[in-house]
Amino acid sequence: MMRQHDVLNINLFGHFGSGKGTQRKMLMAKYDLGCIETGSIIRDEIAQETPLGKKFEEILKKGQLVSDEDIFAILERLLTNYSTAKGIVFDGLPRTMAQKQFFDNEVAKAQRTPLNIEIIISDETSLTRQMSRLEDRFEREESIARNRIKMYHENIAPVIDAYRQEGNMYSVNGEQSVEKVFEEIIKIVEEHGHYY
């Protein structure tokens, strides 16, 4: 069980549309955690129409991943905002094997060992959920959604498999209700969370 003085770090993985964002917010509220979520940083850059934001916008239009170098810069900047006394929920990191090596090194330097949790949904559910979203003008295009699914299997799935081989990856069924998914995540956190 978690002791009050310990710090919890969680890293959420899952298909596009798996509900990571919702679960992240619920975990932040329950455990008073900070957040490093690359997607929101990227969207903010786009909304502010910065040079980097314009670059990100073109990448997203094609359904591609932001470069490893840009992710490295974002992560380094964001990690400095938190003391080791504050736990963090990570969402959207790492998304390639190159990012995994960098991410693992950076969180180790920051004295953090995230508990990795995968929210599993099918390709079909991912496609349906992506196409039903209204807030992102790019996600209405089926070809983009299908490309994201392909990219997930090619880039993100190997990262998940690597963590699983290391013995630090736990899975929940994301096809269930939001509440049921959260219950399963909490059970994993209470049973397997690493606190530093």
C-alpha positions in Angstrom: 0.0 0.0 0.0 1.1 3.6 -0.6 2.6 5.5 2.3 1.7 9.1 2.6 5.3 10.4 2.3 6.1 8.5 -0.8 6.0 9.8 -4.4 4.1 8.0 -7.1 5.0 8.2 -10.8 2.8 6.7 -13.5 3.3 6.4 -17.2 0.1 5.7 -19.3 0.3 3.9 -22.6 -2.5 3.0 -25.1 -3.9 3.3 -28.6 -5.1 6.6 -29.9 -8.6 6.9 -28.4 -7.9 4.6 -25.5 -8.9 7.2 -22.9 -5.5 7.9 -21.5 -6.3 11.6 -21.1 -9.4 10.9 -19.0 -7.6 8.4 -16.8 -4.6 10.8 -16.4 -6.9 13.6 -15.1 -8.6 11.1 -12.6 -5.2 9.9 -11.4 -3.9 13.5 -11.0 -6.9 14.3 -8.8 -6.8 11.1 -6.7 -3.0 11.2 -6.0 -2.3 14.9 -6.3 0.1 14.4 -9.2 1.6 16.7 -11.7 1.5 15.9 -15.4 3.8 15.8 -18.4 1.6 15.3 -21.5 3.3 16.0 -24.7 0.1 16.3 -26.7 -1.1 19.3 -24.8 2.3 21.0 -25.2 2.2 20.4 -29.0 -1.4 21.7 -29.2 -0.4 24.8 -27.2 2.4 25.5 -29.6 0.0 25.1 -32.6 -2.6 27.4 -31.0 0.0 30.1 -30.3 1.2 29.8 -34.0 4.8 29.6 -32.9 7.4 28.4 -35.5 7.5 25.1 -33.7 3.8 25.0 -33.6 3.6 25.4 -37.4 6.0 22.6 -37.8 3.9 20.4 -35.4 0.7 21.3 -37.3 2.1 20.0 -40.6 3.2 16.8 -38.9 -0.2 16.2 -37.3 -1.9 16.8 -40.6 -0.1 13.8 -42.0 -0.9 11.7 -38.9 2.8 11.4 -38.1 4.8 11.5 -34.9 6.7 14.6 -33.7 10.5 14.0 -34.1 12.5 12.4 -31.3 14.7 15.6 -31.0 11.6 17.8 -30.4 10.3 15.4 -27.8 13.7 15.3 -26.0 13.7 19.1 -25.8 10.1 19.1 -24.4 10.8 16.4 -21.8 14.0 18.0 -20.5 12.2 21.3 -20.1 9.2 19.9 -18.4 11.0 17.6 -16.0 12.8 20.6 -14.5 9.5 22.1 -13.4 9.0 19.4 -10.8 10.8 18.6 -7.6 11.3 14.9 -6.6 8.7 15.5 -3.9 5.9 15.8 -6.5 4.7 12.7 -8.4 4.0 12.9 -12.1 1.6 11.2 -14.6 3.4 10.8 -17.9 1.2 10.6 -21.0 2.5 10.3 -24.5 6.1 9.3 -23.7 8.0 7.5 -25.0 6.6 6.8 -28.4 9.7 5.2 -30.1 12.5 3.0 -29.0 14.9 6.0 -29.3 12.7 8.0 -27.1 12.5 5.1 -24.6 16.3 5.2 -24.1 16.3 9.0 -23.6 13.2 8.9 -21.4 14.6 6.1 -19.1 17.8 8.0 -18.7 16.1 11.3 -17.9 13.6 9.9 -15.4 16.5 8.0 -13.7 18.5 11.3 -13.4 15.3 12.9 -11.9 15.1 10.0 -9.4 11.8 8.7 -10.8 10.8 5.1 -11.7 7.3 5.3 -13.4 4.8 2.5 -13.1 3.9 1.7 -16.7 0.2 1.0 -17.4 -1.2 0.1 -20.8 -4.9 0.7 -21.6 -5.8 -1.9 -24.2 -8.4 -1.3 -26.9 -8.7 -2.9 -30.4 -7.8 -1.3 -33.7 -11.5 -1.1 -34.5 -12.3 0.7 -31.3 -9.4 3.1 -31.8 -10.7 4.0 -35.3 -14.3 4.5 -34.1 -13.2 6.7 -31.2 -10.9 8.8 -33.4 -13.6 9.4 -36.0 -16.1 10.4 -33.4 -14.0 13.2 -32.0 -15.1 16.7 -32.9 -12.5 18.9 -31.2 -9.6 18.1 -33.6 -10.2 19.0 -37.2 -7.6 16.4 -38.4 -9.1 13.4 -36.7 -12.2 13.4 -38.8 -10.3 12.0 -41.7 -10.3 8.2 -41.8 -7.0 7.9 -43.6 -5.3 9.9 -40.9 -6.9 7.7 -38.2 -5.8 4.5 -39.9 -2.3 5.9 -40.3 -2.1 6.6 -36.6 -3.1 3.0 -35.9 -0.4 1.7 -38.2 2.1 4.1 -36.6 1.1 2.8 -33.1 1.9 -0.8 -34.1 5.2 0.2 -35.7 6.5 2.6 -33.1 4.7 2.5 -29.8 3.9 -1.2 -29.5 7.6 -2.2 -29.4 8.2 0.3 -26.6 5.3 -1.3 -24.6 6.8 -4.8 -25.3 10.2 -3.7 -24.2 8.8 -2.5 -20.8 6.9 -5.7 -20.5 10.0 -7.7 -21.0 11.7 -5.6 -18.3 8.9 -6.6 -15.9 7.4 -3.1 -15.7 4.2 -3.0 -17.7 0.7 -3.7 -16.5 -2.4 -3.8 -18.6 -6.1 -3.0 -18.2 -9.0 -3.5 -20.6 -9.9 -0.2 -22.1 -13.1 -1.4 -23.7 -14.8 -1.1 -20.3 -16.5 1.9 -18.8 -14.3 4.8 -17.7 -15.1 4.0 -14.1 -14.2 0.3 -14.4 -10.9 1.1 -16.2 -10.0 3.5 -13.4 -10.8 0.9 -10.8 -8.4 -1.5 -12.5 -5.7 1.1 -12.7 -6.0 1.9 -9.0 -5.7 -1.8 -8.2 -2.5 -2.0 -10.1 -1.1 1.2 -8.5 -1.9 -0.1 -5.0 -0.4 -3.5 -5.7 2.6 -2.7 -7.8 3.4 1.0 -7.5 7.1 1.9 -6.9 7.5 4.8 -4.5 10.6 6.9 -4.0 
